[in-house]
Amino acid sequence: MKFKIGDKIKFIDEIGGGVVTGIIDSKLLKVKTDDGFEMPVLSSDLIPDHRSMPDKENISQKVSNSVTTTKPEEEPDFISPINPWRKVREEEGVYLGFEPHEQQWLLTGDVDVVLANNTPYELLYSLYLNREETEGVDFSSVPAESKIVVETIPRDELENWKSGYLQLLFHGDKPNKVFLPVHSVIDIKSARFFKEGSYKDNTLFNGKAIIINIASLSAIPHVSSSNTEVKDDSYVTESKATSIKKKQLVDNYRTGSGEALVDLHIGELVDNILGLSSKDMLNIQVDTFNKVLSNAIENEYNKVTFIHGVGNGVLKSTIIKELENYEGLKNSMASIAKFGVGAIDITINYSDK
């Protein structure tokens, strides 16, 4: 159901209703309730208030005029705040997201390509894609702590977005830091678009999405009062979107503050298992386990959950054997309600190390 500003609505699961006062994105609306409170609501949780249909045009005009009068500088519909109703967990920086419209069927339907500016600075950006030749796709600005829907695309166009460049400039009226420009390379494996496991829960977007860390604010060089000279050959900070994730491998699996979840099923680790023996697959799984766990310890994570599956128990036994090579770790069966008997929690106790 498509709603417009000014539509009167009723809540499906609650008593009462209100008026639509803003469009946050393709799934979220801003609703002013009958009690006078304004809040974000999923459009799927609303139905039209048919009692208002005869006067719909008048109501729409009144609300539209009211919004224009009280908020003359309101952002366009395709720009919206990053989760104004809860705390953002992701590190400060710029992120590119691919968010399916159909959250119940992640591999079907249209996809929003979203650029999230999770920083306290206004962001100016230019986006280029490598197709038959390099094309300038979009350039604009994103307010601080906001996101913009760059484009909504059908699923069969995802291949066109796997390679390109993003150039970024950060601006503030009275900034504590002046950051150097960023030139970031986008390089995404095509197979990621077609795996459900690639679409992760997050606090940047409204639903599960493939999230690419374009640039972490803490990693971008800046000019300060103690360093006012910048060498001619360092005026641009170069980065690779995928390499940022590789440097901190465990962050690819982060689920919360100091926690991560890693699925060791071989289909989640490699794109093609043809030609791999059982021993080869086990080696890949164990190698991933050791790399992620070591990286989690280096980055002071508190807990990592590894999904090993049930199978014949070989992977689980090998993991427990590998844990003898570490100190200060405790292991226990992960939540049966969430994972059945196919996962293990590794708790890292730094006081014992």
Number of C-alpha atoms within 10 A of each C-alpha: 8 10 16 14 19 24 23 27 24 19 18 13 8 9 7 12 20 22 24 26 24 24 21 19 18 15 15 17 22 19 26 20 19 12 9 10 9 16 15 18 17 15 21 13 13 20 17 19 16 12 10 14 13 9 10 16 12 13 18 19 13 13 18 17 14 14 17 12 10 9 10 10 9 11 13 11 13 15 22 21 20 21 16 12 9 8 10 16 13 18 14 16 20 21 21 23 25 24 24 25 20 14 15 9 10 21 17 15 14 19 23 21 21 23 25 29 27 26 18 17 21 19 22 17 19 16 18 19 20 17 13 7 7 12 13 14 13 13 14 11 17 22 21 19 23 22 26 24 19 19 13 17 15 12 16 11 12 16 14 13 17 18 17 20 22 23 19 23 17 23 16 13 7 8 11 11 15 17 20 19 20 21 21 21 20 24 17 16 11 15 13 15 20 14 15 15 15 16 22 17 15 18 16 26 20 16 16 24 28 20 22 20 22 29 25 17 17 10 11 17 17 17 14 12 9 6 8 8 9 11 6 7 6 11 13 16 18 16 19 17 23 17 15 18 16 11 10 14 19 25 22 18 17 21 18 15 11 15 19 23 20 22 19 20 16 15 13 16 15 12 13 11 13 6 7 10 10 9 9 11 17 18 13 14 22 17 12 17 19 16 12 22 25 15 17 23 17 11 14 14 22 17 23 25 23 24 21 24 18 13 9 8 11 11 20 20 11 13 17 12 10 13 16 9 9 13 12 12 18 13 15 11 15 18 14 11 7 9 14 13 15 18 24 23 18 21 17 22 16 13 6 8 9
